[in-house]
């Protein structure tokens, strides 16, 4: 019996990019704490992934079941299409440790900042997937059996129930451990009240990843993310924008290659010496090339199954809005920030809300 679902964008509906973005609270914190010298950051995040959206922006997915035996194989088989509502609940907790150094020396008029981020991630998923509708079922059975009456209808309902039972069982899973480590380097230069930034992030496949399990703390592939940003700093407010281009290598565990992605961020925040920093960050993700599957695999049976992408290449697209608050401590060397995310648009993407608390400190 083959039970499979459509392959999803970027192999698991996620990308190697911070769900709260790189601007916003992290920008405000770094502006206070990383002028030059060593710095460190501890961030605790808790997320609730409450569904998956598909090509039409809804959580309903169409899939097929083939050659389900009617009792025993000798009685014939049944095949058809099912529409299912992907109702999942996934709790994700992450502890991110980051350290880095900003040079006092200047290179081409700007400073160099390097950093390493090590995440520890815990994921637990529970599944309550339900049947939406059945269509196009056909039976291959002896004529004597078909003449009994509604045998094909009974068989199709039985196949649907088997599918839902198996899919829910396969999607209850958990994983924890060190995730994919991120190495970053950036050059920044101040010209008056404007700061220009060029950077490169490299995400390594250090986290555990298996194509035979639906939940993994690691992605199983390398990502290379060059970025360009500009920040306008005023004593009372700031505007910032950033564009990133992410190239993903092939996951050797599944032979799946996630498409290339363009990420744009826009952030605005106000500053008050007594109240702190309050702002909002918008993160727009657009996949610009198709997902690709190398050697076909029979691994299937859960919502992140490895399968051939659809004609649209399963291109991911989503918008995340992330309001944040940053409190700079009086020593001018440390900050505490709180960020919450909301996702109003999601196509081939997980639906998630995340709360993150971040503490950053500069060391002389």
Secondary structure, DSSP 4 states (H G I P E B T S, - for coil): -EEE----THHHH--SS-TT-SSTHHHHHHHHH-SSEEEEEEEEEEEEEEEEE-TTSSSEEEEEEEEEESSSGGG-EEEEEEEEE--EEEEEEEEEEEEEEE-SS-BTTBEEEEEEEEEEEEEEEEE--EEEEEEEEEEE--HHHHTTSSHHHHHHHHHHHHHHHHHHHHH-EEEEEE---EEEEEEEEEETTEEEEEEEEEE---S---TTSS--SS-SS-EEEEEEEEEEE-SSEEEEEEEEEEEE-EETTTTEEPPPEEEEEEEEEEEETTTEEEEEEEEEEEE-S--EE-S-----SSTT------TTTT--EEEEEEEEEEEE-TTSSEEEEEEEEEEEEEESEEEEEEEEEEEEEEE-
